């Protein structure tokens, strides 16, 4: 944050009480949160969620797959949204 490493060493201290308990198991919930954090570009949250999911028994391959799927879904959403606002001549 702001180019100062000291901020990266501090815990985020965020609590997700509003969305707890999740409708799924804790590890799956954290994996979904990791994917969202990756799309949002928040490396600090990605690290925190990755630690939780690997402690929950998932592998780096699971983490990588979740981020790849999230990126694909996000890219599709961006493309669809762009198509809604593009003039018809630019759609084909």
C-alpha positions, 0 to 999 in steps of 0.5 A: 500500500502506498509503496510502503512495505510496513502496511503489507505486514499489518493484518487486515483485521476484517471480519465478515460477520454479516455473511457468516455462517456461510451457506456452504462449508468454510473452505469452499466459502473461503475459496470463493472469497479468494477468487473474488479477491483475485478479481478485485486485485487485492493481494493481501486478501488473496494471501489470507484466503489462500492460507485458510483454504490450504489449511482446510485441505485444498491444494495450490491446483484448487486455488489456481483453478478457482482463480482461472474460473473466476477470471473467465466468468469475469471476462465473459461478463465484461464482454457481454456488458460491452456488447450491450453498449456497442453499436450494432455494427461493432457486434459482428 
